[in-house]
Amino acid sequence: MVDTPRSPLAPARFPTLPPVAGVRLGSMAAGIRYRGRTDLMMAAFERGTTVAGVLTQNRMPGAPVDWCRRQLAHGRARALVVKSGNANVFTGRAGVAAVEATAAATADLIGCKKGDVLIASTGVIGEPLPVERVTRILPKLYGRLTDKAWRKAADAILTTDTFAKGATRTAEIDGKTVTINGIAKGSGMIAPDMATMLAFFFTDAKLPTAVLRDLLKPANERSFNSITVDGDTSTSDTVLLFATGKGPRHGKVETAGDPRLKAFRAALLDCMTDLAQQIVRDGEGAGKFVSITVTGAASTAAARRIGLTVANSPLVKTAIAGADANWGRIVMAVGKAGERADRDRLAIRIGGHEVTRDGLAVPGYDEAPVVRHMQGREIEIAVDVGVAGGAATIWTCDLTHGYIDINADYRS
């Protein structure tokens, strides 16, 4: 984690995450890249734990992503090991060997198969991972795992982040209360497909792998795939959902569409959205959190593409940073998205204030209240493109000189 001030958009505190039955975790300093801070996190799971995941669509994935992609096909998990400071990306055979050595060392400690160990890494691309520092310290770390070390685990996975990210929710299945905890990291190199970003969720519900997959994918679309900081898709993006089945016993669940999962589905989405928004609030150099809601699009997918085009526009983002109510930049971005939009029905609201209607600025348009809204920390932009009923919401942040400062010095 670079020495930058805590984001002004950060939550007041890290939430209290309760134990999740069947999960023990912890962290230590392995000296992978950083000095004076933890950079290695491990979680161990009871037998019978299932897992599902979604991974980066970047065509230059790291060795840990390739490993997870293969192991997720089995749907079983006994451990998760995460390293920060080194992405283990573009490291050739040595990178593959580092992942296998980490998995083998962890499997020996737990007494499981290598394939039951999931691996994730985040940090600098193209530098060999000093894996011996990891494998040497793993036994000591394993001996220190507890069911309470959520904050320590969240701290260990950070890079340019300015605050640790955590969230927790509960839900009922068959009248039994189950818990969902999540931790995440992310600050820059954040864009869908997926939006460097890692997120891990843990529940004590008993859910088959196929159900987890069907729950995770749509929730991911509406959360982590609906955020952007800079339009760059990381080589390491990983979201994993683990279910231990060690919580209060509930009835057997066989499909994600089971009506008994309605509350769980909502709680999972809420937990994932919370962490996704925290990542945006920690966007490198960010001073403002921006919600962009697009309606009237040809489809939900079209609305998302329009929203992301607006959110990723440097001209829009810098106007927001400077509290410049230059709505023409929004018009431009909608037009370049490549999706159907009716110019003569385009309507824009900023902070609830009507700006355009029927292809023109509204009669008597007063810019003053819009400017006052844009001077705040929470910015709301609504765009109706006047075509059909497709809608989506995208979350982003402004673009300030702080982004340049952080990324120009990242490897220094």
Buried (B, 14 or more C-beta within 10 A) or exposed (E): BBEBEEBEBBBEEBBEBBBBBBBBBBBBBBBBBBEEBBBBBBBBBBBBBBBBBBBBEBEEBBBBBBBBBEBBEEBBBBBBBBBBBBBBBBBEEEBBBBBBBBBBBBBBBBEBBBBBBBBBBBBBBEBEBBBEBBBEBBEEBBEBBEBEBBBBBBBBBBBBBBBBBBBBBBBBBEEBBBBBBBBBBBBBBBBBBBBBBBBBBBBBBBBBBBBBBBBBBBBBBBBBBBBBBBBBBBBBBBBBBBBBBBBBEBEEBEEBEBEBBEBBBEBBBBBBBBBBBBBBBBBBBBBBBBBBBBBBBBBBEBBBBBBBBBBBBEBBBBBBBBBBBBBEBBBBBBBEBEBBBBEEBBBBBBBEBBBBBEEEBBEEBEBEEBBEBBEEEEBBBBBBBBBBEBBBBBBBBBBBEBBEBBBEEBEE
